[in-house]
Amino acid sequence: MNSSSNKIELIPAIDIIDGKCVRLSKGDYNTKKIYNENPLEVALEFEHHGIKRLHLVDLDGAKAGQIINYKILETIATKTNLCIDFGGGLKSTEDLKIAFESGAQMITGGSIAVKNPDEFTAWIEKYGSEKIILGSDVNNKNIAISGWQETSMLNIFDFLSNYQLKGITKTICTDISKDGMLEGPSIELYKEILSRFPQIYLIASGGVSSIKDIEDLEQAGLPAVIFGKAIYEGKINLKEIERILL
């Protein structure tokens, strides 16, 4: 553990398809595995073990290009005290409104930040950088979009630099090659981002397979980490999470 008092923020993910809690490998919908029919049950379990924050992903929405599972968001927001950041297919101001009205405290925008930067910039200006998180999904240091079905020619560093100028202060960076593979996170990539963008609150995502991975990220100076499959597959248990949170 690092000796500083800055503990890494632990953010479990719940990914939703057809109203159920699922996980994919490398963003491939054909690898879908259902872990729980009831996402609220999962969220309550996280909260019970001291988790304060949740990353909720509408995978149906990511595919459809519009918000779909907002009822699940609403249920979790009203029945827990978790601070929820919500993402997946948010493309319009209307979607954003629905997400916030359904209880999201923050939203994550990825594809839209690439395909419609004017719209995304307008969101940052309207809602502020506390509420808008930049989704930086990468494949070989290039930004990937549309539920990872396309890789753009945009380099991660140019992408972050551009949005930092527009006011972004938080980004979730997922290395697709690692996501859902339980092979460990991209620590070198994250270190490089941290050294170039010390002002950005960098949330690591993808590849976390054990408590040791989380400790390594904390050691590397990461302020926050998202993890999902490791919990659902029993590689990390919630008792261990409780100990880190103490």
C-alpha positions as CSV (number, residue, x, y, z in Angstrom):
1,M,0.0,0.0,0.0
2,N,1.3,3.5,-0.6
3,S,2.2,5.5,2.4
4,S,0.2,8.5,1.5
5,S,-3.2,9.1,3.0
6,N,-4.7,9.2,-0.5
7,K,-6.5,5.9,-0.8
8,I,-7.5,4.7,-4.2
9,E,-11.2,5.1,-4.8
10,L,-12.8,1.7,-5.5
11,I,-15.6,1.7,-8.1
12,P,-17.3,-1.6,-8.9
13,A,-19.0,-1.8,-12.3
14,I,-22.4,-3.1,-13.1
15,D,-23.0,-3.7,-16.8
16,I,-26.6,-4.1,-17.9
17,I,-28.0,-6.1,-20.8
18,D,-31.8,-6.9,-20.9
19,G,-32.0,-5.6,-17.3
20,K,-29.5,-8.1,-16.0
21,C,-26.0,-7.8,-14.6
22,V,-23.6,-9.1,-17.2
23,R,-19.9,-9.0,-18.2
24,L,-18.3,-9.1,-21.6
25,S,-14.7,-9.9,-22.6
26,K,-13.0,-7.2,-24.7
27,G,-16.4,-5.5,-25.2
28,D,-17.6,-8.5,-27.4
29,Y,-21.4,-8.9,-26.9
30,N,-21.0,-12.6,-28.0
31,T,-19.0,-13.3,-24.8
32,K,-21.9,-12.1,-22.6
33,K,-22.1,-13.9,-19.2
34,I,-25.0,-13.2,-16.9
35,Y,-24.0,-12.9,-13.2
36,N,-27.2,-11.7,-11.6
37,E,-30.8,-11.2,-12.9
38,N,-31.2,-8.4,-10.4
39,P,-28.7,-5.5,-10.5
40,L,-30.2,-3.9,-7.4
41,E,-29.2,-6.9,-5.4
42,V,-25.6,-6.5,-6.6
43,A,-25.6,-2.8,-5.8
44,L,-27.0,-3.3,-2.3
45,E,-24.3,-5.9,-1.7
46,F,-21.6,-3.4,-2.7
47,E,-23.1,-0.8,-0.5
48,H,-23.3,-3.2,2.4
49,H,-19.5,-3.7,2.2
50,G,-18.6,0.0,2.3
51,I,-18.6,0.9,-1.4
52,K,-19.7,4.5,-2.0
53,R,-19.5,4.7,-5.8
54,L,-20.9,2.7,-8.7
55,H,-20.1,2.7,-12.4
56,L,-23.3,1.7,-14.2
57,V,-23.1,0.8,-17.9
58,D,-26.1,0.5,-20.2
59,L,-24.7,-1.9,-22.8
60,D,-28.0,-2.1,-24.6
61,G,-27.8,1.7,-24.8
62,A,-24.2,1.6,-26.1
63,K,-25.4,-0.6,-28.9
64,A,-28.6,1.3,-29.7
65,G,-27.0,4.7,-29.4
66,Q,-29.5,6.0,-26.9
67,I,-30.3,5.4,-23.2
68,I,-32.3,2.2,-22.6
69,N,-31.8,0.9,-19.1
70,Y,-32.7,4.1,-17.2
71,K,-35.3,2.3,-15.0
72,I,-32.5,0.2,-13.5
73,L,-30.5,3.4,-12.8
74,E,-33.6,4.9,-11.2
75,T,-34.1,1.8,-9.0
76,I,-30.5,1.7,-7.8
77,A,-30.4,5.4,-7.2
78,T,-33.6,5.4,-5.1
79,K,-32.9,2.3,-3.1
80,T,-29.2,2.9,-2.3
81,N,-27.0,5.8,-1.4
82,L,-24.4,5.0,-4.0
83,C,-23.0,7.8,-6.0
84,I,-23.6,6.6,-9.6
85,D,-21.8,7.4,-12.7
86,F,-23.8,6.2,-15.7
87,G,-22.6,5.6,-19.3
88,G,-23.5,3.7,-22.4
89,G,-25.0,5.2,-25.5
90,L,-25.5,8.7,-24.3
91,K,-25.7,10.7,-27.5
92,S,-28.2,13.5,-27.0
93,T,-29.0,16.2,-24.5
94,E,-32.3,14.4,-24.0
95,D,-30.5,11.2,-23.0
96,L,-28.4,13.2,-20.6
97,K,-31.5,14.7,-19.0
98,I,-33.1,11.3,-18.6
99,A,-29.9,10.0,-17.0
100,F,-29.7,12.8,-14.5
101,E,-33.4,12.8,-13.8
102,S,-33.2,9.0,-13.2
103,G,-30.6,9.6,-10.4
104,A,-27.1,9.6,-12.0
105,Q,-24.8,12.0,-10.3
106,M,-22.3,11.8,-13.1
107,I,-22.3,10.6,-16.7
108,T,-19.5,9.2,-18.9
109,G,-19.4,10.1,-22.5
110,G,-17.0,8.2,-24.8
111,S,-18.1,7.8,-28.5
112,I,-19.9,11.2,-28.5
113,A,-16.7,12.9,-27.4
114,V,-15.1,11.6,-30.6
115,K,-18.0,11.8,-33.0
116,N,-19.8,14.9,-31.9
117,P,-17.2,17.0,-29.9
118,D,-19.4,20.1,-30.1
119,E,-22.3,18.4,-28.3
120,F,-20.0,16.9,-25.7
121,T,-18.3,20.2,-25.1
122,A,-21.7,21.8,-24.7
123,W,-22.4,19.2,-22.0
124,I,-19.2,20.1,-20.1
125,E,-20.2,23.8,-20.3
126,K,-23.7,23.2,-19.2
127,Y,-23.2,20.6,-16.4
128,G,-19.6,21.3,-15.4
129,S,-16.6,19.0,-15.1
130,E,-17.8,17.5,-11.8
131,K,-20.7,15.8,-13.6
132,I,-19.2,15.0,-17.0
133,I,-16.6,12.2,-17.2
134,L,-14.6,11.6,-20.4
135,G,-14.6,8.0,-21.5
136,S,-11.2,7.3,-23.0
137,D,-11.3,3.7,-24.3
138,V,-8.0,2.7,-25.9
139,N,-6.7,0.1,-28.2
140,N,-2.9,0.5,-28.8
141,K,-3.1,4.0,-27.5
142,N,-5.8,5.0,-30.0
143,I,-9.3,5.9,-28.9
144,A,-12.0,3.2,-29.6
145,I,-15.6,4.1,-29.9
146,S,-19.2,2.7,-30.4
147,G,-19.0,0.0,-27.8
148,W,-15.4,-0.7,-29.0
149,Q,-16.6,-1.8,-32.4
150,E,-14.4,0.9,-34.1
151,T,-10.9,2.2,-33.4
152,S,-10.3,5.8,-34.4
153,M,-7.0,7.4,-35.5
154,L,-7.1,9.6,-32.4
155,N,-4.2,9.2,-30.1
156,I,-5.1,9.0,-26.3
157,F,-2.7,11.8,-25.4
158,D,-4.0,14.3,-28.0
159,F,-7.5,13.3,-27.0
160,L,-6.9,14.1,-23.3
161,S,-5.0,17.2,-24.1
162,N,-7.8,18.6,-26.2
163,Y,-10.5,17.9,-23.6
164,Q,-8.4,19.1,-20.7
165,L,-8.4,22.5,-22.5
166,K,-12.2,22.2,-22.7
167,G,-12.5,21.8,-19.0
168,I,-12.5,18.0,-18.4
169,T,-11.0,17.0,-15.1
170,K,-12.0,13.3,-14.9
171,T,-11.5,10.4,-17.3
172,I,-12.1,6.7,-17.2
173,C,-9.4,5.0,-19.3
174,T,-10.1,1.4,-20.3
175,D,-7.6,-0.6,-22.2
176,I,-9.8,-2.8,-24.3
177,S,-7.1,-5.4,-24.8
178,K,-7.3,-6.0,-21.1
179,D,-11.0,-5.6,-20.4
180,G,-12.7,-8.7,-18.9
181,M,-9.5,-10.7,-19.4
182,L,-8.4,-10.8,-15.8
183,E,-4.8,-10.4,-16.9
184,G,-3.9,-7.3,-14.9
185,P,-4.3,-3.6,-15.8
186,S,-2.2,-1.4,-18.1
187,I,-0.1,0.2,-15.4
188,E,2.6,1.5,-17.8
189,L,0.0,3.3,-19.9
190,Y,-1.6,4.8,-16.8
191,K,1.8,6.0,-15.4
192,E,2.4,7.7,-18.7
193,I,-1.0,9.4,-18.7
194,L,-0.5,10.5,-15.0
195,S,2.9,12.0,-15.8
196,R,1.6,14.0,-18.8
197,F,-1.7,15.0,-17.2
198,P,-1.2,15.3,-13.4
199,Q,-4.3,17.5,-13.1
200,I,-6.6,14.8,-14.4
201,Y,-8.5,12.5,-12.1
202,L,-7.6,9.2,-13.9
203,I,-9.9,6.3,-13.3
204,A,-8.2,3.0,-14.4
205,S,-10.5,0.4,-15.9
206,G,-9.9,-3.1,-17.4
207,G,-7.9,-6.1,-16.5
208,V,-8.1,-5.9,-12.7
209,S,-7.9,-9.6,-11.5
210,S,-6.9,-9.4,-7.8
211,I,-6.5,-7.1,-4.8
212,K,-2.8,-7.0,-5.7
213,D,-3.7,-5.3,-9.0
214,I,-5.6,-2.7,-7.1
215,E,-2.6,-2.2,-4.7
216,D,-0.3,-1.9,-7.7
217,L,-2.5,0.8,-9.2
218,E,-2.6,2.6,-5.9
219,Q,1.2,2.4,-5.6
220,A,1.5,3.8,-9.1
221,G,-0.5,6.9,-7.9
222,L,-3.8,6.1,-9.6
223,P,-6.6,8.0,-7.8
224,A,-9.4,5.5,-8.7
225,V,-10.1,2.1,-10.2
226,I,-13.1,0.4,-11.8
227,F,-13.4,-3.3,-11.6
228,G,-16.1,-5.8,-12.3
229,K,-15.4,-9.3,-13.6
230,A,-12.9,-10.0,-10.8
231,I,-15.6,-9.7,-8.2
232,Y,-18.2,-11.6,-10.2
233,E,-15.7,-14.4,-10.8
234,G,-14.7,-14.5,-7.2
235,K,-11.1,-13.4,-7.8
236,I,-11.7,-10.5,-5.4
237,N,-14.1,-10.9,-2.5
238,L,-16.0,-8.1,-0.8
239,K,-14.4,-8.8,2.5
240,E,-11.0,-7.9,1.0
241,I,-12.6,-4.7,-0.5
242,E,-13.8,-3.8,3.0
243,R,-10.2,-4.2,4.4
244,I,-8.9,-1.8,1.7
245,L,-11.6,0.7,2.5
246,L,-10.8,0.8,6.2
